[in-house]
Amino acid sequence: MAYLAVRGNPFDQLFDFRRDFDGMFNRLLTGRAAPGSKEAEIFIPALDARIDNKAKSYHLRVALPGIEPEEVQLTLESNNLTISGEHKTTEEKKNADYQYREFSYGCFERVVTLPEQVDAEKLSAEYKNGVLEISAPISASAQPKKIEIKASQKSAAAGA
């Protein structure tokens, strides 16, 4: 009896497909490939978004390895937060015969829709070790409120 063995991680193939698909649309829309490797990799920053219910705050972490804080712009339009910038190469090796070239250079952009309960006016951002951390409190109007129930005179008299 023969057994079939799965080689490699099948999810890696999905990510390769997504990268290739994004590259195809980038070339279609711009007429050129973004700078970088042979076909040019598109840099899409990874992110984590979470709501801390105990601290009543929203946290967004964006991975921007090798990118300087000066190369990043944050723009807020209604509840859409745009993280964009341009990562420029620092040195160009004209006569280099690259075996691999996987560093991405060029423009990047990521748009995150903030949850409605986030107080977008109080967004703060901090960049540390290649990670941009954005946080904001949950607005007071979105937090649960306890409503006191008052007994009317009729119900108080009926119970006596």
C-alpha positions in Angstrom: 0.0 0.0 0.0 1.4 3.4 -1.0 1.0 6.4 1.2 0.9 10.0 -0.1 3.0 12.4 1.8 2.3 16.2 1.8 5.5 18.1 1.1 5.8 21.5 2.6 3.0 23.6 4.2 -0.1 23.9 1.9 -0.7 27.3 3.5 2.6 28.6 2.0 1.2 27.9 -1.4 -1.9 30.1 -0.6 0.3 33.0 0.5 2.4 32.6 -2.7 -0.8 32.6 -4.7 -2.0 35.8 -2.9 1.4 37.5 -3.5 1.3 36.5 -7.2 -2.3 37.7 -7.5 -1.5 41.0 -5.9 1.5 41.4 -8.2 -0.6 40.8 -11.2 -3.0 43.5 -10.3 -0.2 45.9 -9.3 1.3 45.5 -12.8 -2.2 45.9 -14.4 -3.0 49.1 -12.6 0.4 50.8 -12.6 1.8 49.4 -15.9 4.9 48.3 -14.0 6.1 46.1 -11.2 7.1 47.7 -7.9 10.8 47.9 -7.2 12.4 45.0 -5.4 13.1 41.5 -6.7 12.8 39.9 -10.1 9.1 40.4 -10.5 9.1 42.8 -7.6 7.4 41.9 -4.3 4.6 44.0 -3.1 5.1 45.0 0.5 1.9 44.5 2.5 2.5 45.2 6.2 1.1 42.6 8.5 -1.1 43.8 11.4 -2.9 42.7 14.5 -6.0 44.6 15.7 -7.7 44.0 19.0 -10.0 45.5 21.6 -9.0 45.4 25.2 -12.3 45.2 27.1 -10.6 45.6 30.5 -8.6 48.7 29.6 -11.4 49.9 27.3 -9.0 50.6 24.5 -8.3 49.6 20.9 -4.8 48.5 19.8 -3.4 48.1 16.3 0.1 46.7 15.7 1.7 47.1 12.2 4.9 45.3 11.3 7.2 47.6 9.4 10.6 45.9 9.5 13.5 47.9 8.2 11.3 51.0 7.7 12.2 54.2 9.4 9.4 56.1 11.2 10.0 59.1 8.9 9.0 56.9 6.0 5.5 56.3 7.4 2.4 58.5 7.2 -0.9 58.0 9.1 -4.1 59.5 7.8 -7.5 59.4 9.3 -10.6 59.9 7.2 -13.9 59.3 9.0 -13.2 55.9 10.6 -10.6 54.7 8.0 -7.0 54.8 9.1 -4.5 54.7 6.3 -1.0 53.6 7.0 1.2 54.4 4.0 4.8 55.3 3.1 7.7 54.6 0.8 10.7 52.5 1.7 13.7 53.5 -0.3 16.8 51.4 -0.9 19.8 52.8 0.9 22.4 51.5 -1.5 22.2 50.1 -5.0 24.7 47.4 -6.0 25.1 48.0 -9.8 27.3 45.0 -10.5 25.9 42.6 -7.9 24.9 39.1 -9.0 22.2 38.4 -6.5 21.4 34.8 -5.6 18.2 36.0 -3.8 16.6 39.4 -3.6 13.7 39.4 -1.2 13.8 42.8 0.4 10.9 45.0 -0.7 11.4 48.6 -1.6 8.8 51.1 -2.8 5.4 52.4 -1.8 3.1 50.6 0.6 -0.4 51.3 1.9 -2.8 49.6 4.3 -6.3 50.9 5.1 -7.9 49.7 8.4 -11.5 50.5 9.2 -11.7 51.4 12.9 -14.6 50.0 14.9 -17.3 52.5 15.6 -16.7 52.5 19.3 -13.1 53.8 18.9 -12.6 57.4 19.9 -10.6 58.3 16.7 -9.9 61.8 18.0 -7.6 60.4 20.6 -5.5 58.1 18.4 -1.8 57.8 19.5 1.0 56.1 17.6 4.4 54.8 18.8 7.2 53.2 16.6 9.6 50.8 18.3 11.8 48.0 16.8 10.0 47.9 13.5 6.5 47.8 14.9 4.1 50.7 14.8 1.7 50.6 17.7 -1.5 52.6 17.4 -4.0 52.9 20.3 -7.1 54.8 21.1 -9.6 54.6 24.0 -13.1 53.3 23.5 -15.5 56.3 23.5 -17.5 56.8 26.6 -20.8 56.7 24.6 -20.0 53.2 23.4 -19.3 51.8 26.9 -22.2 50.0 28.6 -24.1 52.1 31.2 -26.0 50.9 34.1 -29.5 52.4 34.3 -31.2 52.7 37.6 -34.8 51.6 37.8 -37.1 53.8 39.9 -40.3 52.5 41.4 -43.4 54.6 40.7 -45.9 55.6 43.4 -48.6 53.2 42.0 -46.4 50.1 42.2 -45.2 51.0 45.7 -48.8 51.5 46.9 -50.0 48.3 45.2 -47.4 46.2 46.9 -48.4 47.5 50.4 
